[in-house]
Each structure stands twice: as structure tokens, then as C-alpha cells.
Amino acid sequence: MNRTTIRKISLAPLVLSAFVFRLAAHEVTNIAEIGSHEPILIVEKNVHPENLMVVYTKVDAHGHFLPDPKNPARPILGFYWLMGGKAYKPVNAIIKTEIRKRLKLELPPIGIATHFVIYLNDLKEVKSDIKQPKINVSIDETTGTRDVEAQMNLGPSDENMRIKLSAIYTEGRAFPPAVYSVTLKGEEIANGKLTGKKVTRTYEAKDRAN
């Protein structure tokens, strides 16, 4: 219960500012309303940042992602608020729909047992050489614990460096929709292992509209 740090996507009507963090320091993994689960990313808005959104999945006793009861071909991918960082609250359907557009689930051809992909669609709106903005979600058991981990590859300008994704910061506007910049934060992975080298990359909008 002590593994996550929680950070940001803003869905304010006029200014959108998003930070998505992989859990790292103070993690909640069991809430009565949804049961035992594994957080993937935290979404924190710039208005009332004390209210945190958790993006989560579920894993069974064999280390496999649980399928969505409404669509068994898909893994469980859910969202909830921690009001004040503590109190559970369901996510409004409109906000949930918006987040599913920005973090779009795609299934791998081999099934969902231990791996699935989320597309970070905001990267398509900026000057980025990351042609496939894929976040790979998998189950890591190398440390003796069962953790859900998010990884992705940067573009050719970074020699396609692999990183363990810790944060995504997006600045933009919700209405009408516009993305001004996307910043990725994480740690380099080399030969399948974390190197300790922190990585931050910012990609600016293709055409900045006011």
C-alpha cells in the first residue's frame, strides 16, 4: 500500500493541463467499491489538484490481466477519483469518455493475458518522431512482487530509447480541443533493465492555435 505517486490530466473547460504518472510511492490497491486492483497511471488536474484520478486494471492469482466482464476480449481498464487523495468517488461518464479518447486501449494479437497497449493520442497532435505512440502495459514479476508497469519507445532522434514511463504532461485546451505540448518523463531501460538515467522529452504543437 506504499508504492504510488499520483499526478496530472486537466479537464477544465478552458485550459487542459495533463500529467499522467506511473505509480511509484503511495499506492491504493483495494477499495471496497471496486475490489483489489493494480493502478497503471494517475491523472491529476490543475484545478483542485488534491483530487486524483486513478487509471487501473486487475490481475488474477496467476499473474494474468482479468478480462472486462462486459467484453472478455478486453482487459479491465477503469478509472476512479481519490478526493483529497483519500476518498473514493466514481468518475463522471463525460470525463471517462474523454480520457478513453486520449488513452486509447488497443489489444495485442496474442491476447490480453500479460500485455496490452494504450495509445497516447495526444502525441499525434505535436511535432514528435514517435511514429507509434504506444504505451505497453505489462506485468513485472522480476522483483519478487507482481507490479503492473508502463513502458514505451522514443523516436529515432533518441535512438528509439526504451523508457519506463513515469509521467506524461500535456498542455492544451479542452474546448475547442487543442494540444499545445506533450512532455514525457521516465527512466531509461537498456538490455531490459533500468539504468537510473532520468529522461524528459517535450514535443510542441504542430500548429499552435489560440
N, C-alpha and C positions, 0 to 999 in steps of 0.2 A: 504494500500500500504506500510505499515511499519511492516511487520511481518517476513521476512526471512533472514536467514544467509546462505551463499552459500559456499559449499566445495567439495570433490575430487575423480575422476577416471582418471588415466593417460593412454592414448592410444598411447604413444610414441613407435616407432618401436622396441626399445631395452629394455627399462625398463618401466614396468607398475606399477604405484603407484596410488591407487584409494581411494578417500574419497567421501562418499555419505552422504549428510546431509539432515535431515528433516528441513523444513523451519522454521525459528524462529524469524527473526528480520526485514528484509527489503525485502518485497515480491512484485514482479510484477505480477499482476493478469489480466491485459488487454493489449494485444499487437495487433495492427491493423491486422497483417498478420494471426493471429490465433484466435483472439477474446478473450472474457472473459474465464478464466480458473483457475484451482486450482493446484498450484505446489505441488508435493509429495516429491521429493528429488532433491538435487542439486549435480551435478557431476563436480568436479574441477580437472583439470590435473596439473601435476607438472611442465610442460613446459608452459610458459605464463599463470600462474595461475589467471591472471586478467580476462581471458576469461572463463566464467562459463556456464556449461550446465544445463538446467532445464529439469527435468522429470515431466510431468504434466498430469492431467486429466481434465474433465469438469463435472460440476454439474448443474442440471436444477433447476428451481424455487421451485420445491417440495423437494429438497434435495436428489435427486437420481443421480447416475452417468449416464452420457449420453453414449449411445452405439456408437461404431465405425460405421460410415456410410458405410464402406466397409465390415464390418462383425458385424451385430447387436447383435450377441451373446457375443461380447467382449466389454468391456468399452473402451473409448478413452484413449490411453496411448501414449503420444507423447514426443518429445524432441526438444529443440532448444538451440542455443548459445546466451549468452549475452556477446558480445565482449566488453572487458573493463568493464564488469559489467553493461553495459548500452544498447548497440546497438544489436538489433535482427539480427540473422543470422541462416538460416536453417542448420541442421546437415547433414554432408556427409553421404550418404547411407551406406558406408562400416562401419563407426563408429557406425551408428544406429544399424546395424545388429549385431555388436559385443556386444553392450550394451544390446540388447534384449536377447542374449545368457546368459549374466551374471545376468540380472534381468528378469527372465522368467515369463511371465504372465500365471496364471492358474485361471480358472473360478470356483467359488463355485457352488455346485449343485443347490442351491436355486436361482441362477441368480445374476445379477450384480447391482441391484438397489442401495444398500447401502454398498456393501462389495465386494472386490475381493482380490486375493492373488498374490504376487510376490515371486518367489523362488530366493533366493540368492545363486546361484550355486557355487560361489567361496568357500563356506563353505564345499562343498563336497570334496574339494581338500586338506583340512587341518585336523589336529587332533582335532576334535570337537565332543562333545557328544550331539550336537544339531542334532537329527536324522531327523527332518523335518525343514529345514532352510527356514521357511515361514515368509514373511513379510505380515501382514494383513493390508490392506488399507481400511479405513472406513471413514464415515462422522461423525464428532463430533459436536453436537449442544448444548452440556451441558453448555457452557459458554455464550450462547445467540448469538453467531456468528456461521457461518457454515464453519468449518475447516476440511480439509482432513488430516487424521492422519495415521502414520505408527507405528505398534506395532509388537512385536514378543516375543516368549518364548525362554529362555536359556535352557541349558540341565540339567540333573539330578545333576551334580556337583554344580549347582547353585539352586537346588531345584525347577527347572523349572520356575524360576523367570520370570515374565512378565515385559517387558520394553517398554517404548515409545522410539522408535529408533530415535536417532538424527544424528548418523554418522556411516559409515562403511568405514574403511580404509583397503585397500588391497595392499600388496606389491607383485610384481611378474614380469614376463617378458611376453611381447606380442608375440614375435617370436623367437623360437617356444614357444607356450603358457606354462606358469608355474606360479603357485601361491605359494608365499613364506610365507605369513601370512595374516590373516584377523583379524582386530580389530573392535569390536562393541562398540559403545558409545551411552548411552541413560540415561533414568531415570526410576527408579523402579516404578511399578504400584502394589498397594496392595488394594484388595477389590474394584477394578475398579477406584481407584484414584491415582494420582501421589503423591509419598511420599516426593519428594525433594532430595532423595538419588541418586547421580550420579553413573552410572555403566559403567565400561570399562573392556572388556574382549578381550584378544588376543589369537588367535589359530594359531599355527605354522604348516608349511607344513609337510605332512606325510613323504615324501622323498625329501629332498632338492636337486635339480639338478642344476648344474652350467650352 
